[in-house]
Amino acid sequence: MEIELSLIVIMAGVALLAGFMDAIAGGGGLITLPALLIAGVDPLAAIATNKLQSAAGSVSATVAFARKGLIEWRTGLPMATMAFAGGTLGAMSVSLIPSALLEAAVPVLLLAVATYFAFSPKLNNDERKARLPVLLFCLTVAPLIGFYDGVFGPGVGSFFMVAFVLLMGQGILRAVCSSKLLNASCNLGALLVFSMMGNILLPLALAMAAGAFIGAQLGARCAVRFGSTLIKPLLIGVCCLMAGKLLLAPGGPWHTLLLG
């Protein structure tokens, strides 16, 4: 596919916006993947290209949080390793999982996440008692969500965030930082596989990666500065937008049921 310079510039700007949103609340793929498809990129190349820019954004956000001392490496690295393994295995299994099943289940889960954050009165930076031991979280939740990222992907950052808040008792800013580390890991695991399976459009991917990197740096700084006053409404909005897009996607399992 011949790529025009104007398309590269436009997609870099799209990735910057997506990286900003993703660093705070997840959901950057809601913007970038449809934009690639609208631009006429082959679906397999779009997935591989999008995974590269997504990995750049999540790694950028992780670096920004790490510089401020907000990443807990002692507990985070084992979780990140398992998320990486899950993302790799998910990408390898992408053709084995019925996509219709995921397309039907994910919007319901996203709406549940949005509802939880909307009505949770304690959604702040206060720490609570963990409901799950770290080792069990590392062996189950981290690779399971990572596997989902490799297979499908939408909402993975939001799912990690609610897992850290609900199961590990973390405050919202700490949960954002933890989720970015694991999000980056499963992104890289899936990217490793997709780069071998699909055709990454390198000039477009690198431009988008640069945009996502910058956007994630800005988003991470905003998350640290404004905390739950910014994270909570943006997270709820992103979850609802992603759910709505998946529910109304033409040809999807919910489209016919809702719209006839």
N, C-alpha and C positions, 0 to 999 in steps of 0.2 A: 504493500500500500504506500503510495506516494503521499508524504505529509507536507502540507504547506506551512510556511512560517507563521501565518496568521492563526492557524489552528493550534500550533504549539504555544503561542503567546496566550491565546484564550484559555486553553486547558491548564496552563500554569496558574492563571488567575483563579480558575475554578478550584484547582487543588489547594491554593492558598486559603480560600474561604472554607473549604472542607476541612483542611488541617486545623484551622482555628476552632471550628465547631467540635471536631473530633477530640481535640486535646482536653476540652472541657466536659463534654457529655457523650462522646461517641457519635456514630452516625455519619461520618464523613463519606462513606461509600454510597450513602443515599444520594449524594450530589455527583460524585465523580463517575461512578459506573454508568448511570443513565446518560450522563453527558458524553461519555466515550461512545456509547451505542448510538446516540443521536447523531454524533459526528460521522457515523458510518464505519466505525472500527469493527472488525470481525469479533463475534462474541468471545471466542477463546483468547484472542489477542487482547481484548478489552479486559478480561478477567486477570490475565497475567500482568498487563500494564498497570491496572488498578491496584493489584496487590503490591507492586513495587512502590508506587507512590504512597500507599497506605502504610507500608512498613517504614518509609522515610518519615512520615508524619508522626507515627507512634514512637519511633526511636528518638525523634527530635524532642517530643514532649517528655519522654523519659529522661533524656539528658538535661533538659531544663529543670525538671523537678529534682534530679540528682544534684545539680549544682547548688541548689538551695538546701540540700541535706534532707530532703523529704522522702527519699527512697530507702526502705528498710531492707538492706541487701542480705542480711543474715537469714531472714525468713523468706524474702522475696526471690532469691536466686533459685532455691529448690522448686518453688512454685513456677517460676519462669521456665525452668528446664522441662517440667512436666507439660506446661502449656505449649512449648516448642514441639515436644513429641506429639502432643495431641493435634496441633496444626499440621504437622507433617503427615501423620496418619490420616487425618481428615482429607487432605488434598489428594492423597493416594487412593482414597476410597470414594472420591467424588462421584464416580460413575456408578457406584454400587448402591447409593442411598436414593430412594425415590424423592425427586425434587418437589413433587406435589405435596408430599407429607410435610416437608419443611415449610413450604409456602403457605400451607394451611395453619401450621402450629405457631410459627414465629410471630405473626401480627397479634395473636391472642396473648402470647407471652410478653410482647412489648407493651401492650395496653395494661397488662397486669403490673409491669414494672412502673409505668407512668402513674397508675392508680396508687401503688404503694408509696412512691415518693410524694405524690400530691397530698395524701392524707396522713402521712407520717408526721406527727407533731414534734418529733425529736430529731429531725433531720438537720443536724448542725455538726460542729467539729468535736462534740463531746464523745468520748469513748464509752462503749458499753461492754458488758461481759460477752465474750465469744460463745456462740452456741455450738461450735465445731472445733475440735482440736486442729492445730496447724497441720499436723501430719496427715490427718484424714482429708482436710481441704486440699492439700498438695496432691494426694493420690487420687482424688475423685473429681472435685469441682474444677480444678485448674486444667487437667487434660480433657475433661468432657467439654468445657466451653471452648478450649483450643481446638478440639476436633470439629466442633460446629463451625468455627471460623474457617477451617480448611475446606469444609464441605460447602458452606453457604455464605455466612459472614455478617449479614445485616444485624446490627444491634449488639455485636459481641462486646463492645466497650461498656454498654449499658448493663449487660448481663453480668460482666465482671464486677461492675460497680455495686449493683444490688447484692451480689454475693458477698462482697467485703463488708457492706453495711449490715446486712441481715444475718449473715452466718459468722462473720469474724468480729462484729461489734465495732467496726471502725467509724470514726467521724468522716464526714463527707469529703473533706479535702484529702485526708489520708487515703480514703477509698479511691479517689480519682488518681492519686499517684500510684497506688498499688495496681490499679486496673491498667494503667498505661504501660507499666513494666511487663505485665503478662500479655497485654494486647500486642506489644511490640514483639514479644517472643513467639506467639503463635502466628503472627503475620510473617515473621522471618521463616518459620518452619514451613508454612504453606507456600511462601515465595520460592523456597528452595525446590519444591516439587513442581510448581507451576512454570518456573523458568525452564525446566527440562521438558515439560509436557506441551507448553504453548509457545507462541511466538511473541516475545516482548518487543514492542515498538520502541526501540531504545531512545531515539531523540525525543519522542513524546514522553516516554516514561521518565527520563532524566529531568526534563523541564517540569513535569508535574511533581516529581520528587522534590525538586528545589522549592517549588511553591508550597507543597505540603510541609516541608521542613520549616520554612519561615512562618507559615500560618500556625503551626503547632507551637513554635516558640512564643508567638504573641498570645495564643490561647492559654498556654501554661502560665504565663505571667498574669493574665487576667484572672485565672482561676485562683492563684495564690493571693492576689490583691483583694478580690471581691468575695471569695469563699462561697458559702452556701447561698448568699443573696443572688449570685449569678448562676451557680451550678444547678441549683434545684429547678428554677423555671426553664432553663435551657434544656436540661435533661428531660423534663416532662414534655416539652415541646418537640424535641427530636424524636422521642419514643412515639409520640402520637403521629408525627409526620411519617415516620418509617412504617408504622402500622397501617396508616391510611393508604400509603403508596402500595404496600403489599396486598391489602384487602381489595383495592380497586384496579390492580394490574390486569390489563387485558389478557385473557386466556388463563388467568390464575384460578385456583379452586374457589376463591370467594367471589370473583367477579360475576359469574353467572348467578350465584345464589343471591347476591345483594342487588344486582342491577337487571337481572333477567337476560 
